Amino acid sequence: MVGNLGHGLGTMIEHMEAEIGIRGSFDGGVREPLAVIDFKMVTFSLAGKDYAVDIMQVKEIAKAGSFTYVPNTSPFVLGVYNLRGDIIPIIDLRRFFNIPAPRKSRQAIENMVIVTVEDQTFGVVVDGIDKVIGVSKTTIQPPHPIFGDINIKYIRGVVEEAGKLYILLDVHRIFSFRLGEEERTAVVDRGVVPSPSPPAISVPPGDEENLNVGFISDTLAAFGRFFTSAVNEGWLRSRYLVWRDVRSGAEVQLQHEEDVAEFLSTFPSPDTGVFWSGEYAASVGSVLSRMQVGKVVTVWNIGCGAGHESYSLAVLLRKTFPDAVVRVHASDSDLFSISNAPMLTVPEHVIGDWYKPYVVKGVSGSYTFSQEIKEMVLFEYHDCTHPSALPDVDLIVARDVLSSLAVPVQHTLLKEFSEKLKATGVVLLGQNEVMPKDTGWLRQIEGTVAVFSKE
C-alpha cells in the first residue's frame, strides 16, 4: 500500500530543475508559470523510515550525550543538556512515537536536531541526520492513516522526493504540551488535515539569485551556525556566485553537512585557530599602529578559543606599543578551551623571528610564552551574548564571532561594542565581515586588513 501511495504522490509532482530550484514545462513554445521551491526541510531517519521538519524551526544540528537525568518526567524525556549556556530539554522522538530504539549507554553520543517552538528550544534525538531538501509547498500532501505507527495529528504532511517518501512532522503539535490551554484548543480545532497549499508562485528570472541565496542562508544557520546579516551578506552573495559556477549544473542548494562545510571553507579569517604568522600579524600591526593610545592599552578579545589568537595579539601589541601596559581580556564560552589556554605551548616550527624574543624553553623541552606575555593576557569564561563588565577598551578583536550569533544577538553585541569602545579605539572583525552601513562606523583599510572606528 505504501508503494501505491508513493505512486499516487509521484504522479502529482513534476520534474524539478535542480540548478535553479524551480519547475515548469513547455507547451507549444510557451513556458508555463514556474513553481518556486519555496519550502525547505531537514530530513532524518527514525527506525529506518524517512522524516523531515521545516528548516525554519531548526536552530541547528548537533551531536551530544551524557544528558542530565530529570526525575518524574515522561519516558521520552532523556534529560536536559547545556547548549552553550542554555539548559534545554532533550526529547527522544523514537520513544515519543513508541518506535523501537536501540539500547545505548547514557554516555553515548546521539544525533540531535535542535528545534525552536515559540520561545522554547528543544533537542530532538534521532537515528541519523540526512540532508536538506527543497520542494514546492504544492507537493506537500495531507497525512494518511497508513502511517499507523505515528499519531496522525503529529504529521503535517507527506512529501515524495527522488523516489523517497518523507513524513513531514508538525513540530508545533508535538511540543504543544507547553502551550496554554487556550492555544492548545486552537491547535486541536484546526483539525489534522493541513489547509490547502497556496498556489505556485511565479519567480521572475531576476529573483532566482535572491531565492537561492535565501535558502542557502537558512541551511547555513541550521547546519553551520552561520547567521546571515548585513555583517556578512556581501561575502555570502559573492560566495554564492562562485559556488554556482563551480557546481556547473549540479544542485546549487546545500543538502549535506559536507556541502555546508565546503561552502563556508572560504569564510574564516587568516590563521584561525593557530598562532598568527609573522606576515599576518605585521599586516594587523600596520593598522593598529595608527591608534592613539595612552599608557594602558585595554583589549577585549572575544571568542579567543584555546588562546592562540590572544597570545598572538599580546606579542603584536608588545611590539607595536613597547612603552604601554597591555591588558588583553580574552573570553570564550568554551569552558574546556578557556581553562587550558594559560598552559598553551608553542610548537618550535612556528616560533621564527616573530615570536622568538617572547618564548622560553621549559625543562620538558617544550616552549611557552614568557612571563611578561602571560601576564598581559587574562583568560575568562564569558558568553558574549550576555553583557560584559569590562571597562572601556581601546581595541575589540572579534574575528568571525558575529556571524556565529543569531541576528538579534549580533545587534545587541554591536551596540555593546559602541558603548565599550573608547572614542579613539578600533574594532577588528573577521576578514569577511563588515559593520552594517549607516550605523556610525568608519572603515580603515591597510592592505587586506580592515578595522572600524566610531564616526
C-alpha positions as a Markdown table, in Angstrom:
| # | Residue | x | y | z |
|---|---|---|---|---|
| 1 | Met | 0.0 | 0.0 | 0.0 |
| 2 | Val | 2.9 | 2.3 | 0.7 |
| 3 | Gly | 4.1 | 1.7 | -2.9 |
| 4 | Asn | 0.6 | 2.7 | -4.2 |
| 5 | Leu | 0.7 | 5.9 | -2.1 |
| 6 | Gly | 4.1 | 6.7 | -3.4 |
| 7 | His | 3.0 | 6.2 | -7.0 |
| 8 | Gly | -0.1 | 8.4 | -6.4 |
| 9 | Leu | 2.0 | 11.2 | -5.0 |
| 10 | Gly | 4.6 | 10.8 | -7.7 |
| 11 | Thr | 2.0 | 11.5 | -10.5 |
| 12 | Met | 1.3 | 14.8 | -8.8 |
| 13 | Ile | 4.9 | 16.0 | -8.7 |
| 14 | Glu | 6.5 | 17.4 | -11.8 |
| 15 | His | 10.3 | 17.1 | -12.5 |
| 16 | Met | 12.2 | 19.9 | -10.6 |
| 17 | Glu | 15.0 | 21.7 | -12.3 |
| 18 | Ala | 17.8 | 21.2 | -9.8 |
| 19 | Glu | 20.1 | 24.1 | -10.9 |
| 20 | Ile | 17.6 | 26.9 | -10.4 |
| 21 | Gly | 15.2 | 25.4 | -7.9 |
| 22 | Ile | 12.0 | 25.9 | -10.0 |
| 23 | Arg | 9.8 | 23.8 | -12.1 |
| 24 | Gly | 7.7 | 24.2 | -15.2 |
| 25 | Ser | 7.0 | 22.9 | -18.7 |
| 26 | Phe | 6.9 | 23.9 | -22.3 |
| 27 | Asp | 3.7 | 23.7 | -24.4 |
| 28 | Gly | 3.8 | 24.9 | -27.9 |
| 29 | Gly | 6.8 | 27.0 | -27.2 |
| 30 | Val | 5.1 | 28.9 | -24.4 |
| 31 | Arg | 6.5 | 28.3 | -20.9 |
| 32 | Glu | 4.1 | 27.9 | -18.1 |
| 33 | Pro | 4.5 | 29.8 | -14.9 |
| 34 | Leu | 7.4 | 28.5 | -12.8 |
| 35 | Ala | 6.7 | 27.0 | -9.4 |
| 36 | Val | 9.1 | 28.0 | -6.7 |
| 37 | Ile | 10.9 | 25.7 | -4.5 |
| 38 | Asp | 9.5 | 27.7 | -1.5 |
| 39 | Phe | 9.9 | 25.1 | 1.3 |
| 40 | Lys | 13.0 | 23.6 | 2.7 |
| 41 | Met | 13.1 | 20.7 | 5.2 |
| 42 | Val | 15.8 | 19.0 | 7.2 |
| 43 | Thr | 15.5 | 15.2 | 6.7 |
| 44 | Phe | 16.5 | 12.5 | 9.2 |
| 45 | Ser | 15.8 | 8.8 | 9.9 |
| 46 | Leu | 13.9 | 7.0 | 12.7 |
| 47 | Ala | 13.9 | 3.2 | 12.8 |
| 48 | Gly | 14.6 | 3.0 | 9.0 |
| 49 | Lys | 11.9 | 5.5 | 7.9 |
| 50 | Asp | 12.5 | 9.0 | 6.5 |
| 51 | Tyr | 11.2 | 12.0 | 8.3 |
| 52 | Ala | 11.5 | 15.8 | 7.9 |
| 53 | Val | 10.9 | 19.1 | 9.7 |
| 54 | Asp | 10.5 | 22.6 | 8.4 |
| 55 | Ile | 14.0 | 24.1 | 8.3 |
| 56 | Met | 12.6 | 27.4 | 9.7 |
| 57 | Gln | 12.1 | 25.6 | 13.0 |
| 58 | Val | 15.5 | 24.1 | 13.1 |
| 59 | Lys | 18.0 | 26.1 | 15.1 |
| 60 | Glu | 21.0 | 23.8 | 14.4 |
| 61 | Ile | 22.2 | 20.2 | 14.1 |
| 62 | Ala | 24.3 | 18.8 | 17.0 |
| 63 | Lys | 25.8 | 15.7 | 18.5 |
| 64 | Ala | 25.8 | 15.3 | 22.3 |
| 65 | Gly | 25.5 | 12.8 | 25.1 |
| 66 | Ser | 25.6 | 12.4 | 28.9 |
| 67 | Phe | 22.3 | 14.2 | 29.3 |
| 68 | Thr | 21.4 | 15.2 | 32.9 |
| 69 | Tyr | 18.6 | 13.0 | 34.2 |
| 70 | Val | 15.5 | 14.7 | 35.5 |
| 71 | Pro | 13.2 | 12.7 | 37.8 |
| 72 | Asn | 9.4 | 12.5 | 37.4 |
| 73 | Thr | 9.4 | 13.2 | 33.7 |
| 74 | Ser | 7.9 | 11.3 | 30.8 |
| 75 | Pro | 9.8 | 8.3 | 29.5 |
| 76 | Phe | 10.6 | 10.1 | 26.2 |
| 77 | Val | 12.4 | 12.9 | 28.1 |
| 78 | Leu | 16.0 | 11.8 | 28.2 |
| 79 | Gly | 17.0 | 14.7 | 30.4 |
| 80 | Val | 18.4 | 18.2 | 29.9 |
| 81 | Tyr | 21.5 | 19.5 | 28.2 |
| 82 | Asn | 23.7 | 22.6 | 28.5 |
| 83 | Leu | 23.8 | 24.1 | 25.0 |
| 84 | Arg | 26.3 | 26.9 | 25.3 |
| 85 | Gly | 24.8 | 28.1 | 28.5 |
| 86 | Asp | 21.1 | 27.4 | 27.7 |
| 87 | Ile | 19.6 | 24.4 | 29.5 |
| 88 | Ile | 17.3 | 22.6 | 27.0 |
| 89 | Pro | 15.1 | 19.5 | 27.4 |
| 90 | Ile | 16.1 | 16.5 | 25.3 |
| 91 | Ile | 13.3 | 14.5 | 23.7 |
| 92 | Asp | 13.7 | 11.1 | 22.1 |
| 93 | Leu | 11.3 | 11.0 | 19.2 |
| 94 | Arg | 11.6 | 7.2 | 19.0 |
| 95 | Arg | 10.2 | 6.9 | 22.5 |
| 96 | Phe | 7.7 | 9.6 | 21.9 |
| 97 | Phe | 6.3 | 7.7 | 18.9 |
| 98 | Asn | 6.7 | 4.3 | 20.6 |
| 99 | Ile | 9.2 | 3.3 | 17.9 |
| 100 | Pro | 11.8 | 0.7 | 18.9 |
| 101 | Ala | 15.1 | 2.3 | 19.8 |
| 102 | Pro | 18.5 | 0.6 | 20.2 |
| 103 | Arg | 19.8 | 0.4 | 23.8 |
| 104 | Lys | 22.6 | 2.8 | 24.4 |
| 105 | Ser | 24.6 | 3.9 | 27.5 |
| 106 | Arg | 23.8 | 7.3 | 28.9 |
| 107 | Gln | 27.2 | 8.5 | 27.7 |
| 108 | Ala | 26.6 | 7.5 | 24.1 |
| 109 | Ile | 26.7 | 10.3 | 21.6 |
| 110 | Glu | 23.3 | 11.0 | 19.9 |
| 111 | Asn | 22.3 | 12.8 | 16.8 |
| 112 | Met | 20.2 | 15.8 | 17.6 |
| 113 | Val | 18.0 | 18.3 | 15.7 |
| 114 | Ile | 17.8 | 21.4 | 17.8 |
| 115 | Val | 14.3 | 23.0 | 17.2 |
| 116 | Thr | 12.6 | 26.1 | 18.4 |
| 117 | Val | 8.9 | 26.3 | 19.2 |
| 118 | Glu | 7.6 | 29.6 | 20.4 |
| 119 | Asp | 10.2 | 30.8 | 22.9 |
| 120 | Gln | 11.5 | 27.3 | 23.9 |
| 121 | Thr | 14.3 | 25.3 | 22.4 |
| 122 | Phe | 14.3 | 21.5 | 22.4 |
| 123 | Gly | 16.9 | 18.9 | 21.5 |
| 124 | Val | 15.3 | 16.1 | 19.4 |
| 125 | Val | 17.2 | 12.8 | 19.3 |
| 126 | Val | 17.0 | 10.9 | 16.0 |
| 127 | Asp | 18.8 | 7.9 | 14.5 |
| 128 | Gly | 20.6 | 9.9 | 11.8 |
| 129 | Ile | 20.6 | 13.3 | 10.1 |
| 130 | Asp | 20.3 | 13.0 | 6.3 |
| 131 | Lys | 20.2 | 16.3 | 4.3 |
| 132 | Val | 18.3 | 19.4 | 3.4 |
| 133 | Ile | 15.7 | 19.2 | 0.7 |
| 134 | Gly | 13.9 | 22.0 | -1.1 |
| 135 | Val | 10.4 | 21.4 | -2.5 |
| 136 | Ser | 7.4 | 23.4 | -3.6 |
| 137 | Lys | 4.7 | 23.7 | -1.0 |
| 138 | Thr | 2.2 | 22.4 | -3.5 |
| 139 | Thr | 3.8 | 19.0 | -3.4 |
| 140 | Ile | 3.1 | 18.5 | 0.4 |
| 141 | Gln | 0.2 | 16.1 | 0.6 |
| 142 | Pro | -2.1 | 15.6 | 3.6 |
| 143 | Pro | -1.2 | 13.0 | 6.1 |
| 144 | His | -2.6 | 9.5 | 5.6 |
| 145 | Pro | -3.8 | 6.8 | 8.1 |
| 146 | Ile | -1.3 | 4.4 | 6.5 |
| 147 | Phe | 1.3 | 5.8 | 8.8 |
| 148 | Gly | -0.2 | 4.0 | 11.7 |
| 149 | Asp | 2.9 | 3.9 | 13.9 |
| 150 | Ile | 2.6 | 7.6 | 14.4 |
| 151 | Asn | -0.4 | 9.5 | 15.6 |
| 152 | Ile | -1.7 | 11.3 | 12.5 |
| 153 | Lys | -2.1 | 14.6 | 14.5 |
| 154 | Tyr | 1.7 | 14.9 | 14.6 |
| 155 | Ile | 2.1 | 14.6 | 10.9 |
| 156 | Arg | 2.0 | 17.8 | 8.8 |
| 157 | Gly | 2.1 | 16.1 | 5.5 |
| 158 | Val | 3.9 | 13.7 | 3.2 |
| 159 | Val | 6.4 | 14.6 | 0.6 |
| 160 | Glu | 7.8 | 12.5 | -2.2 |
| 161 | Glu | 11.2 | 13.5 | -3.5 |
| 162 | Ala | 13.7 | 11.5 | -5.6 |
| 163 | Gly | 11.9 | 8.2 | -5.0 |
| 164 | Lys | 11.6 | 8.6 | -1.3 |
| 165 | Leu | 8.6 | 9.3 | 0.9 |
| 166 | Tyr | 9.2 | 11.8 | 3.7 |
| 167 | Ile | 6.9 | 12.1 | 6.7 |
| 168 | Leu | 6.8 | 15.8 | 7.4 |
| 169 | Leu | 6.3 | 16.3 | 11.2 |
| 170 | Asp | 4.3 | 19.1 | 12.8 |
| 171 | Val | 6.8 | 20.3 | 15.4 |
| 172 | His | 4.3 | 22.8 | 16.8 |
| 173 | Arg | 1.8 | 20.0 | 17.6 |
| 174 | Ile | 4.5 | 17.6 | 19.0 |
| 175 | Phe | 5.5 | 20.2 | 21.6 |
| 176 | Ser | 2.1 | 21.8 | 22.1 |
| 177 | Phe | 2.0 | 20.4 | 25.7 |
| 178 | Arg | 3.9 | 23.6 | 26.6 |
| 179 | Leu | 1.2 | 25.9 | 25.3 |
| 180 | Gly | -1.5 | 27.4 | 27.3 |
| 181 | Glu | -5.0 | 25.8 | 27.3 |
| 182 | Glu | -6.5 | 28.4 | 25.0 |
| 183 | Glu | -3.7 | 28.0 | 22.4 |
| 184 | Arg | -3.8 | 24.2 | 22.8 |
| 185 | Thr | -7.5 | 24.2 | 22.0 |
| 186 | Ala | -6.9 | 26.4 | 19.0 |
| 187 | Val | -4.3 | 23.9 | 17.7 |
| 188 | Val | -6.8 | 21.0 | 18.1 |
| 189 | Asp | -9.6 | 23.0 | 16.4 |
| 190 | Arg | -7.5 | 23.4 | 13.3 |
| 191 | Gly | -8.0 | 19.7 | 12.5 |
| 192 | Val | -5.5 | 17.2 | 11.4 |
| 193 | Val | -5.5 | 17.9 | 7.7 |
| 194 | Pro | -3.4 | 20.9 | 6.6 |
| 195 | Ser | -5.1 | 23.8 | 4.9 |
| 196 | Pro | -4.8 | 23.7 | 1.1 |
| 197 | Ser | -1.4 | 24.7 | -0.2 |
| 198 | Pro | -1.1 | 28.1 | -1.7 |
| 199 | Pro | -0.9 | 28.3 | -5.5 |
| 200 | Ala | 2.5 | 28.0 | -7.1 |
| 201 | Ile | 4.4 | 31.3 | -7.1 |
| 202 | Ser | 5.9 | 32.7 | -10.3 |
| 203 | Val | 9.5 | 33.7 | -10.0 |
| 204 | Pro | 10.9 | 36.3 | -12.4 |
| 205 | Pro | 14.4 | 35.2 | -13.6 |
| 206 | Gly | 16.0 | 38.2 | -11.9 |
| 207 | Asp | 14.8 | 36.9 | -8.5 |
| 208 | Glu | 16.3 | 33.5 | -8.9 |
| 209 | Glu | 19.5 | 34.5 | -7.2 |
| 210 | Asn | 17.7 | 36.0 | -4.2 |
| 211 | Leu | 15.7 | 32.8 | -3.8 |
| 212 | Asn | 18.7 | 30.6 | -3.9 |
| 213 | Val | 20.7 | 32.8 | -1.6 |
| 214 | Gly | 17.8 | 32.9 | 0.9 |
| 215 | Phe | 17.6 | 29.1 | 1.0 |
| 216 | Ile | 21.3 | 28.7 | 1.4 |
| 217 | Ser | 21.2 | 31.2 | 4.2 |
| 218 | Asp | 18.6 | 29.1 | 6.0 |
| 219 | Thr | 20.7 | 26.0 | 5.6 |
| 220 | Leu | 23.9 | 27.7 | 6.8 |
| 221 | Ala | 22.1 | 28.7 | 10.0 |
| 222 | Ala | 20.8 | 25.2 | 10.7 |
| 223 | Phe | 23.8 | 23.1 | 9.7 |
| 224 | Gly | 26.7 | 25.6 | 10.1 |
| 225 | Arg | 25.6 | 28.1 | 12.8 |
| 226 | Phe | 26.3 | 30.8 | 10.3 |
| 227 | Phe | 23.7 | 33.6 | 10.5 |
| 228 | Thr | 23.3 | 35.9 | 7.5 |
| 229 | Ser | 23.0 | 39.7 | 8.2 |
| 230 | Ala | 24.4 | 43.0 | 7.0 |
| 231 | Val | 27.7 | 41.9 | 8.6 |
| 232 | Asn | 28.4 | 39.1 | 6.1 |
| 233 | Glu | 25.7 | 39.3 | 3.4 |
| 234 | Gly | 28.3 | 40.8 | 0.9 |
| 235 | Trp | 30.5 | 37.8 | 1.3 |
| 236 | Leu | 27.5 | 35.4 | 1.1 |
| 237 | Arg | 26.4 | 36.7 | -2.2 |
| 238 | Ser | 29.9 | 36.7 | -3.7 |
| 239 | Arg | 30.4 | 33.2 | -2.5 |
| 240 | Tyr | 27.1 | 32.1 | -4.0 |
| 241 | Leu | 28.2 | 33.3 | -7.4 |
| 242 | Val | 31.4 | 31.3 | -7.2 |
| 243 | Trp | 29.6 | 28.3 | -5.8 |
| 244 | Arg | 27.1 | 28.4 | -8.6 |
| 245 | Asp | 29.8 | 28.4 | -11.2 |
| 246 | Val | 31.8 | 25.6 | -9.5 |
| 247 | Arg | 28.7 | 23.4 | -9.3 |
| 248 | Ser | 28.2 | 23.8 | -13.0 |
| 249 | Gly | 24.8 | 22.2 | -13.5 |
| 250 | Ala | 24.8 | 20.2 | -10.2 |
| 251 | Glu | 22.4 | 21.0 | -7.4 |
| 252 | Val | 23.3 | 24.5 | -6.2 |
| 253 | Gln | 21.5 | 24.2 | -2.9 |
| 254 | Leu | 23.3 | 22.9 | 0.2 |
| 255 | Gln | 22.0 | 19.4 | 1.1 |
| 256 | His | 24.5 | 17.9 | 3.5 |
| 257 | Glu | 26.8 | 19.0 | 6.3 |
| 258 | Glu | 29.7 | 18.4 | 3.8 |
| 259 | Asp | 28.2 | 20.9 | 1.4 |
| 260 | Val | 27.9 | 23.5 | 4.2 |
| 261 | Ala | 31.5 | 22.9 | 5.3 |
| 262 | Glu | 32.7 | 23.4 | 1.7 |
| 263 | Phe | 30.6 | 26.5 | 1.2 |
| 264 | Leu | 31.9 | 28.1 | 4.4 |
| 265 | Ser | 35.5 | 27.0 | 3.7 |
| 266 | Thr | 36.5 | 30.4 | 2.3 |
| 267 | Phe | 34.9 | 32.4 | 5.1 |
| 268 | Pro | 37.3 | 32.1 | 8.2 |
| 269 | Ser | 39.9 | 34.8 | 8.8 |
| 270 | Pro | 43.6 | 34.1 | 8.2 |
| 271 | Asp | 45.3 | 31.9 | 10.9 |
| 272 | Thr | 42.0 | 31.0 | 12.6 |
| 273 | Gly | 42.7 | 28.5 | 15.5 |
| 274 | Val | 46.5 | 28.8 | 15.2 |
| 275 | Phe | 49.2 | 31.3 | 16.1 |
| 276 | Trp | 49.3 | 34.2 | 13.7 |
| 277 | Ser | 52.0 | 34.1 | 11.1 |
| 278 | Gly | 54.5 | 36.9 | 11.3 |
| 279 | Glu | 53.2 | 38.2 | 7.9 |
| 280 | Tyr | 49.6 | 38.4 | 9.0 |
| 281 | Ala | 50.5 | 39.8 | 12.4 |
| 282 | Ala | 52.6 | 42.6 | 10.7 |
| 283 | Ser | 49.6 | 43.4 | 8.5 |
| 284 | Val | 47.3 | 43.8 | 11.5 |
| 285 | Gly | 50.1 | 45.8 | 13.3 |
| 286 | Ser | 50.4 | 48.3 | 10.5 |
| 287 | Val | 46.7 | 49.2 | 11.0 |
| 288 | Leu | 46.8 | 49.2 | 14.8 |
| 289 | Ser | 49.9 | 51.4 | 14.9 |
| 290 | Arg | 47.7 | 54.3 | 13.9 |
| 291 | Met | 45.7 | 54.0 | 17.1 |
| 292 | Gln | 46.0 | 56.8 | 19.7 |
| 293 | Val | 46.6 | 55.1 | 23.0 |
| 294 | Gly | 47.6 | 56.1 | 26.5 |
| 295 | Lys | 49.8 | 54.4 | 29.0 |
| 296 | Val | 47.5 | 51.4 | 29.2 |
| 297 | Val | 46.1 | 49.6 | 26.2 |
| 298 | Thr | 43.0 | 47.6 | 27.1 |
| 299 | Val | 41.8 | 44.9 | 24.7 |
| 300 | Trp | 38.6 | 42.8 | 24.5 |
| 301 | Asn | 39.3 | 39.6 | 22.6 |
| 302 | Ile | 36.0 | 37.8 | 22.1 |
| 303 | Gly | 35.9 | 34.1 | 21.1 |
| 304 | Cys | 39.5 | 33.5 | 21.9 |
| 305 | Gly | 39.2 | 29.7 | 21.8 |
| 306 | Ala | 42.3 | 27.9 | 23.0 |
| 307 | Gly | 44.3 | 31.1 | 23.3 |
| 308 | His | 46.3 | 31.2 | 20.0 |
| 309 | Glu | 44.7 | 34.5 | 18.9 |
| 310 | Ser | 45.1 | 36.1 | 22.4 |
| 311 | Tyr | 48.8 | 35.3 | 22.7 |
| 312 | Ser | 49.4 | 36.4 | 19.1 |
| 313 | Leu | 47.7 | 39.7 | 19.9 |
| 314 | Ala | 49.8 | 40.1 | 23.1 |
| 315 | Val | 53.1 | 39.7 | 21.1 |
| 316 | Leu | 51.9 | 42.0 | 18.4 |
| 317 | Leu | 50.8 | 44.8 | 20.9 |
| 318 | Arg | 54.1 | 44.5 | 22.8 |
| 319 | Lys | 55.9 | 45.1 | 19.5 |
| 320 | Thr | 53.6 | 47.9 | 18.4 |
| 321 | Phe | 53.3 | 49.7 | 21.8 |
| 322 | Pro | 56.5 | 48.8 | 23.6 |
| 323 | Asp | 56.1 | 51.5 | 26.3 |
| 324 | Ala | 52.4 | 50.8 | 27.1 |
| 325 | Val | 50.9 | 48.5 | 29.7 |
| 326 | Val | 48.9 | 46.0 | 27.7 |
| 327 | Arg | 45.9 | 44.1 | 29.1 |
| 328 | Val | 44.2 | 41.5 | 26.9 |
| 329 | His | 40.8 | 40.4 | 28.3 |
| 330 | Ala | 40.3 | 37.1 | 26.4 |
| 331 | Ser | 36.9 | 35.4 | 26.7 |
| 332 | Asp | 35.2 | 32.4 | 25.3 |
| 333 | Ser | 32.1 | 30.3 | 26.2 |
| 334 | Asp | 34.0 | 27.0 | 25.7 |
| 335 | Leu | 35.0 | 26.2 | 29.3 |
| 336 | Phe | 37.4 | 23.4 | 28.4 |
| 337 | Ser | 39.3 | 25.6 | 25.9 |
| 338 | Ile | 39.5 | 28.7 | 28.2 |
| 339 | Ser | 40.6 | 26.6 | 31.1 |
| 340 | Asn | 43.6 | 25.1 | 29.2 |
| 341 | Ala | 44.5 | 28.3 | 27.4 |
| 342 | Pro | 47.0 | 29.5 | 30.1 |
| 343 | Met | 49.0 | 26.3 | 29.6 |
| 344 | Leu | 49.3 | 26.6 | 25.8 |
| 345 | Thr | 52.6 | 25.6 | 24.3 |
| 346 | Val | 54.3 | 27.0 | 21.2 |
| 347 | Pro | 55.4 | 24.5 | 18.5 |
| 348 | Glu | 59.0 | 25.0 | 17.7 |
| 349 | His | 58.4 | 25.3 | 13.9 |
| 350 | Val | 56.1 | 28.4 | 14.4 |
| 351 | Ile | 58.5 | 30.4 | 16.6 |
| 352 | Gly | 60.6 | 32.0 | 14.0 |
| 353 | Asp | 61.9 | 35.5 | 14.3 |
| 354 | Trp | 58.5 | 36.9 | 15.2 |
| 355 | Tyr | 57.9 | 35.0 | 18.4 |
| 356 | Lys | 61.5 | 34.1 | 19.4 |
| 357 | Pro | 62.1 | 37.1 | 21.8 |
| 358 | Tyr | 58.9 | 36.2 | 23.7 |
| 359 | Val | 59.1 | 32.4 | 24.3 |
| 360 | Val | 61.1 | 30.3 | 26.8 |
| 361 | Lys | 62.0 | 26.7 | 26.8 |
| 362 | Gly | 60.9 | 24.6 | 29.7 |
| 363 | Val | 62.5 | 21.7 | 31.4 |
| 364 | Ser | 60.4 | 19.3 | 29.4 |
| 365 | Gly | 61.8 | 20.8 | 26.2 |
| 366 | Ser | 58.5 | 22.4 | 25.2 |
| 367 | Tyr | 58.2 | 26.2 | 24.5 |
| 368 | Thr | 55.8 | 28.5 | 26.3 |
| 369 | Phe | 55.4 | 32.3 | 26.3 |
| 370 | Ser | 57.5 | 34.3 | 28.6 |
| 371 | Gln | 56.0 | 35.5 | 31.9 |
| 372 | Glu | 55.8 | 39.0 | 30.5 |
| 373 | Ile | 53.5 | 37.9 | 27.7 |
| 374 | Lys | 51.4 | 35.6 | 30.0 |
| 375 | Glu | 50.8 | 38.4 | 32.4 |
| 376 | Met | 49.4 | 40.5 | 29.6 |
| 377 | Val | 46.5 | 38.1 | 28.9 |
| 378 | Leu | 43.6 | 37.4 | 31.3 |
| 379 | Phe | 41.5 | 34.4 | 30.2 |
| 380 | Glu | 37.9 | 34.3 | 31.5 |
| 381 | Tyr | 34.9 | 32.2 | 30.8 |
| 382 | His | 32.2 | 34.5 | 29.3 |
| 383 | Asp | 29.3 | 34.2 | 26.9 |
| 384 | Cys | 29.3 | 37.2 | 24.7 |
| 385 | Thr | 25.5 | 37.0 | 24.4 |
| 386 | His | 25.4 | 38.4 | 27.9 |
| 387 | Pro | 26.7 | 41.9 | 28.9 |
| 388 | Ser | 30.4 | 42.2 | 29.9 |
| 389 | Ala | 31.6 | 44.0 | 33.0 |
| 390 | Leu | 34.8 | 45.2 | 31.3 |
| 391 | Pro | 35.9 | 48.8 | 31.4 |
| 392 | Asp | 36.1 | 50.9 | 28.3 |
| 393 | Val | 38.5 | 49.4 | 25.8 |
| 394 | Asp | 41.0 | 50.6 | 23.1 |
| 395 | Leu | 40.6 | 47.6 | 20.9 |
| 396 | Ile | 38.0 | 44.9 | 20.3 |
| 397 | Val | 39.0 | 41.8 | 18.4 |
| 398 | Ala | 36.0 | 39.7 | 17.4 |
| 399 | Arg | 37.1 | 37.8 | 14.2 |
| 400 | Asp | 34.2 | 35.8 | 12.7 |
| 401 | Val | 32.3 | 36.0 | 16.0 |
| 402 | Leu | 29.3 | 38.0 | 14.9 |
| 403 | Ser | 28.5 | 35.6 | 12.1 |
| 404 | Ser | 28.1 | 32.7 | 14.6 |
| 405 | Leu | 25.4 | 34.6 | 16.5 |
| 406 | Ala | 21.7 | 34.9 | 15.8 |
| 407 | Val | 20.9 | 38.2 | 14.2 |
| 408 | Pro | 19.2 | 39.8 | 17.2 |
| 409 | Val | 22.3 | 38.9 | 19.3 |
| 410 | Gln | 24.5 | 40.4 | 16.7 |
| 411 | His | 22.6 | 43.7 | 17.0 |
| 412 | Thr | 22.9 | 43.6 | 20.8 |
| 413 | Leu | 26.7 | 42.9 | 20.7 |
| 414 | Leu | 27.3 | 45.7 | 18.1 |
| 415 | Lys | 25.5 | 48.1 | 20.5 |
| 416 | Glu | 27.8 | 46.9 | 23.3 |
| 417 | Phe | 30.8 | 47.5 | 21.1 |
| 418 | Ser | 29.7 | 51.1 | 20.6 |
| 419 | Glu | 29.3 | 51.6 | 24.3 |
| 420 | Lys | 32.5 | 49.9 | 25.4 |
| 421 | Leu | 34.9 | 51.3 | 22.7 |
| 422 | Lys | 36.8 | 54.5 | 23.5 |
| 423 | Ala | 36.4 | 57.4 | 21.1 |
| 424 | Thr | 39.9 | 56.6 | 19.7 |
| 425 | Gly | 39.5 | 52.9 | 19.7 |
| 426 | Val | 39.0 | 50.4 | 16.8 |
| 427 | Val | 37.3 | 47.1 | 16.2 |
| 428 | Leu | 38.8 | 44.2 | 14.2 |
| 429 | Leu | 36.2 | 41.9 | 12.8 |
| 430 | Gly | 36.6 | 38.9 | 10.6 |
| 431 | Gln | 38.2 | 39.2 | 7.2 |
| 432 | Asn | 34.8 | 38.7 | 5.5 |
| 433 | Glu | 32.7 | 40.8 | 8.0 |
| 434 | Val | 31.9 | 44.5 | 7.9 |
| 435 | Met | 30.0 | 46.9 | 10.1 |
| 436 | Pro | 26.4 | 47.5 | 8.9 |
| 437 | Lys | 26.1 | 50.7 | 6.8 |
| 438 | Asp | 24.8 | 53.8 | 8.4 |
| 439 | Thr | 25.4 | 52.6 | 12.0 |
| 440 | Gly | 28.0 | 55.1 | 13.0 |
| 441 | Trp | 31.2 | 53.3 | 12.0 |
| 442 | Leu | 34.1 | 54.3 | 9.7 |
| 443 | Arg | 36.3 | 51.7 | 7.9 |
| 444 | Gln | 40.1 | 52.0 | 7.7 |
| 445 | Ile | 41.9 | 49.6 | 5.4 |
| 446 | Glu | 45.6 | 48.7 | 5.3 |
| 447 | Gly | 46.3 | 46.1 | 2.7 |
| 448 | Thr | 44.0 | 43.1 | 3.3 |
| 449 | Val | 43.2 | 44.2 | 6.9 |
| 450 | Ala | 40.3 | 46.5 | 7.8 |
| 451 | Val | 39.3 | 47.9 | 11.2 |
| 452 | Phe | 36.4 | 50.1 | 12.2 |
| 453 | Ser | 36.3 | 53.2 | 14.3 |
| 454 | Lys | 33.5 | 55.5 | 15.5 |
| 455 | Glu | 32.4 | 58.3 | 13.3 |
